[in-house]
């Protein structure tokens, strides 16, 4: 793909699996790997032999402390998971996700969770859409490299679609990168917390998850995010003197 997505491995446990994921990526022309806090540190000597020649992917891999940092520059974040976890997010098959990415304007990223338990809720919250492989519901067990290769294969089939020129409208309205959405949400949460919105306390966590999902669900543009932050800032300030006198 001309606009390659970043393949993000969140808290991978074994160097061998990182190497196999790199091999799966390069088989289908993907080279941008990002790794979030690998359990055994980095570089990992076990990754190289398992990569079977995909050394360039491992050598160029970027390391991050948090998932939020790894997706900060991305406008479209997809989480691979077999569980929807009660979240109201669009659920796509790998083929549908590939089509979606081929038409996307802005940087894309695909999150893959650790081998034992998959992505945590906090990681899935950062995604705008979920990728789920339609496998046997009685045995939904894929290893890391298998999950990567399924998605990478579907992406490789859409090379021509990925090269379609974006419309003028898309060029003028670039989706906001993840860091802008994070700042928007944090601003919104601070303002609501200051005004006692998160009440009762036992519902606060669930309410915050719902708000985070609402923020990441639509494809906000930079201009829309700036406008909403301006609205929040306006509500945080005392009324203008001329407005207060009229009231």
C-alpha positions in Angstrom: 0.0 0.0 0.0 1.2 3.5 -0.8 -0.1 4.8 2.5 1.0 2.0 4.7 -0.6 1.5 8.1 1.5 1.2 11.2 1.4 -2.3 12.7 1.4 -1.8 16.5 2.2 -4.7 18.8 0.9 -3.9 22.3 2.9 -5.5 25.1 4.1 -8.5 23.1 5.5 -11.2 25.3 7.9 -13.3 23.2 10.7 -12.2 20.9 9.9 -15.1 18.6 6.4 -13.8 18.1 7.6 -10.3 17.3 10.0 -11.8 14.7 7.2 -13.9 13.2 4.9 -10.8 13.0 7.7 -9.0 11.2 8.0 -11.9 8.7 4.2 -11.8 8.1 4.3 -8.1 7.5 7.1 -8.1 5.0 5.5 -11.0 3.1 2.8 -8.5 2.1 4.9 -5.4 1.8 4.3 -3.8 5.2 7.4 -2.4 7.0 6.3 0.0 9.7 6.2 -1.8 13.1 5.7 -0.1 16.4 6.1 -1.9 19.7 4.5 -0.8 23.0 6.5 -1.9 26.1 7.6 -5.4 25.1 7.7 -7.7 28.1 11.3 -8.8 27.6 12.7 -5.4 26.5 14.2 -4.4 23.1 16.1 -5.3 21.1 15.3 -9.0 21.7 17.8 -11.6 20.4 15.0 -14.1 19.9 13.2 -11.9 17.3 15.9 -12.0 14.5 15.9 -15.8 13.8 12.1 -16.0 13.8 11.9 -13.1 11.3 13.5 -15.3 8.7 15.1 -12.4 6.8 12.6 -9.6 7.7 15.4 -7.8 9.5 14.6 -4.4 8.1 11.2 -4.4 9.8 12.9 -5.2 13.2 15.7 -2.7 12.7 13.3 0.1 11.9 10.8 -0.8 14.7 9.9 2.1 17.0 9.4 1.5 20.7 6.9 3.3 22.9 6.0 3.3 26.5 2.2 3.6 26.0 -0.3 2.8 23.3 -1.5 6.4 23.4 2.0 7.6 22.4 2.2 4.9 19.7 -1.0 6.2 18.0 -0.6 9.9 18.7 0.1 10.8 15.0 -2.6 8.5 13.6 -6.0 9.6 12.3 -7.5 6.1 12.0 -6.9 3.5 14.7 -8.2 0.0 14.4 -8.1 -2.6 17.3 -8.0 -6.3 16.5 -10.1 -8.2 19.0 -12.5 -11.1 19.1 -14.5 -9.4 21.8 -16.5 -6.2 21.4 -16.3 -5.6 25.2 -19.6 -3.8 25.2 -18.3 -0.9 23.2 -20.4 0.9 20.6 -17.8 0.9 17.8 -18.0 -0.2 14.2 -16.9 -3.8 13.8 -15.2 -4.8 10.6 -13.8 -8.0 9.1 -10.2 -7.8 7.9 -11.5 -7.3 4.3 -13.8 -4.5 5.3 -11.1 -2.9 7.3 -8.7 -3.0 4.3 -11.3 -1.3 2.1 -11.8 1.3 4.8 -8.1 2.0 5.1 -7.7 2.2 1.3 -10.1 5.1 1.2 -8.9 6.8 4.3 -7.1 10.1 4.4 -4.5 10.3 7.1 -2.3 7.9 8.9 -3.8 4.5 9.9 -2.7 2.2 12.7 -3.7 -1.4 13.6 -3.4 -2.5 17.2 -2.6 -6.2 18.1 -2.7 -7.3 21.7 -0.3 -9.5 23.7 -0.4 -13.2 23.1 -2.0 -14.4 26.3 -5.1 -12.1 26.7 -5.3 -9.7 23.8 -5.8 -6.0 24.0 -7.0 -4.4 27.2 -10.1 -2.2 27.4 -8.0 1.0 27.7 -6.2 0.1 24.4 -9.5 -0.7 22.6 -10.9 2.7 23.8 -8.3 4.5 21.7 -9.5 2.8 18.5 -12.3 4.2 16.2 -13.1 0.8 14.8 -12.7 -2.9 15.7 -11.4 -5.6 13.4 -12.7 -9.1 14.2 -11.9 -12.2 12.3 -14.9 -14.5 11.7 -13.4 -17.7 13.1 -14.8 -20.6 15.0 -16.7 -19.2 18.0 -15.9 -22.3 20.0 -12.2 -21.9 19.4 -11.2 -18.3 18.8 -7.5 -18.7 19.3 -5.1 -17.0 16.9 -1.4 -16.4 17.7 0.1 -12.9 17.1 1.7 -13.7 13.7 -1.5 -15.3 12.4 -3.6 -12.2 13.3 -1.0 -10.0 11.6 -0.9 -12.1 8.4 -4.7 -12.2 8.1 -4.9 -8.4 8.1 -1.8 -7.9 6.0 -3.1 -10.2 3.3 -6.3 -8.3 2.9 -4.4 -5.0 2.8 -2.2 -6.4 0.0 -5.2 -7.2 -2.2 -6.2 -3.6 -2.2 -3.0 -1.9 -3.5 -4.8 -0.5 -6.5 -7.7 0.9 -4.4 -5.2 2.5 -2.0 -3.8 4.5 -4.9 -7.1 6.1 -5.8 -6.7 9.9 -5.6 -8.6 11.4 -2.7 -11.4 13.8 -3.5 -10.9 17.6 -3.0 -13.3 17.4 0.0 -11.0 14.9 1.7 -7.9 16.9 1.0 -9.5 20.0 2.6 -10.9 18.0 5.6 -8.1 15.9 7.0 -9.1 13.7 10.0 -7.6 14.9 13.3 -4.7 12.8 14.5 -5.2 10.8 17.7 -3.2 13.2 19.9 -5.7 16.0 19.0 -8.6 13.7 20.0 -6.8 12.8 23.3 -6.3 16.5 24.1 -9.9 17.2 23.2 -11.2 14.4 25.5 -8.9 15.4 28.4 -10.1 19.0 28.1 -13.7 17.9 28.1 -13.2 15.6 31.1 -11.5 18.4 33.1 -14.3 20.8 32.4 -17.0 18.3 33.3 -15.2 17.1 36.4 -14.9 20.7 37.6 -18.7 21.1 37.3 -19.5 17.9 39.1 -20.7 16.1 36.0 -19.3 12.7 37.1 -22.0 11.9 39.7 -22.6 9.5 41.4 -19.0 8.5 41.8 -19.7 4.8 41.2 -20.8 5.6 37.6 -17.9 7.9 36.8 -15.7 5.2 35.2 -18.5 3.9 32.9 -19.5 7.4 31.9 -15.9 8.3 31.0 -15.7 5.2 28.8 -18.9 6.2 27.0 -17.6 9.8 26.5 -14.2 8.5 25.2 -16.1 6.2 22.7 -18.2 9.2 21.6 -15.1 11.2 20.9 -13.3 8.5 18.9 -16.4 7.3 17.0 -16.7 10.0 14.4 -14.0 11.0 12.0 -13.5 14.5 13.5 -11.4 16.9 11.4 -8.8 19.2 12.9 -11.1 22.2 12.4 -14.0 20.4 14.2 -11.8 19.5 17.2 -10.5 23.0 17.5 -14.1 24.4 17.3 -15.3 22.1 20.1 -12.3 22.9 22.3 -13.1 26.6 21.7 -16.7 25.9 22.8 -15.5 24.1 26.0 -13.0 27.0 26.7 -15.9 29.5 26.3 -18.1 27.6 28.8 -15.2 27.5 31.3 -14.8 31.3 31.3 -17.0 33.8 33.1 -19.6 35.6 30.9 -18.3 38.6 28.9 -19.0 41.8 30.7 -21.3 43.2 28.0 -23.3 39.9 27.9 -23.6 39.8 31.7 -25.0 43.4 31.8 -27.7 42.5 29.3 -28.8 39.6 31.4 
